[in-house]
Amino acid sequence: MPSKKVVLKWGFDCLGYDVDEDDIVTKIWCKTCREFCEICEETPSMRARTGAVKPDCFARGTSTIKKNNFQDHVKKSRAHEISVLRLTELNKMKETPMETSRSAESSGASKPNTLMPYLQGMSLKQHNQLQKKFQLAHFLVGNAKSFKFYADMAEFEKKYHGVDLGTGYINDKSCREIVFYISESLKLEKITEPLNNNKANYYSILNDGSSSAKTMDEKELFLIKTAAFGVPTFNVMTLEEPSSTTAEGLKDALDSSFVKMNFTFDRKLKELGMCSDGAAVNLKLHR
């Protein structure tokens, strides 16, 4: 059996171990897989139905302490690959702002933060259930349907197609929360990361607003145009509620939109222009 000093020299951040009183390692395991793999004795047919991957011995821990074996686990194990992906997704979601806007907070709208405790203790089966709920919510909003349809569609899938969705997060509020995380992930993938990593070198902004005749509320929509590898794309940044309909209010809304995008560059170095209609307030905004 190797000593703790020897095992630490292997250089694996995900390596966990037990030692005896003489500092000899008696057992090793993969910390990533132990946290994220569902350690259970599922039959092959159950795994095929749920999409689960059977954990290898490094999820449970093994007394066979060989560097080559652990190296093969890190590089070749499908269970380890899935666990790393889940860890990456979780870390990204922890970095995601939990509040959609100051206006949402002032209006008393619910903040999308209740999924985090659920994710941290989630089993592989629950992960697969949640994945299907995300797909269902994405399909719903992609077809311009109300969140109110979400629960009925979930019930239909469970009853007539035998889809395992579990019991939690099947209501319109949960759908809204799921869609928030989908939108944050898409904005990170399509806007923030390409511009921060210089895959897209420049951008331009488009904005337009609308007012409610009934409530007199003003909403301002900000879109961004980028080009990566010569292909132009348009994406929505945020929908803001300006503090006022003056140029100062719109400028604050624009700044708020950029803060939420988590850009790491100086806007002056990448911003080519800003497009809007000919409203007087917009002309003042460009000055």
Buried (B, 14 or more C-beta within 10 A) or exposed (E): EBEBEEBEEBEBEBBBBEBEEEEBBEBBBBBBBBBBBBEEEBEEEEBEEBBBBBBBBBBBBBEEBEBEBBEBBBEEBEBBBBBBEBBEBBEEBEEBEEEBBBBBEEEEEEEBEEBEEEBEEBBBBBBBBBEBBBBBBBEBBEEEEEBEBBBEBBEEBBEEEEBEBBEEBBBEEBBBBBBBBBBBBEBBEBBBEBBBEEEBEEBBBBBBBEEEEEEEEBBBBBBBBBBBEEEEEEBBBBBBBBBEBEBBBBEBBBEBBBEBBBBEEEEEEBBEEBEBEEEEBBEEBEE
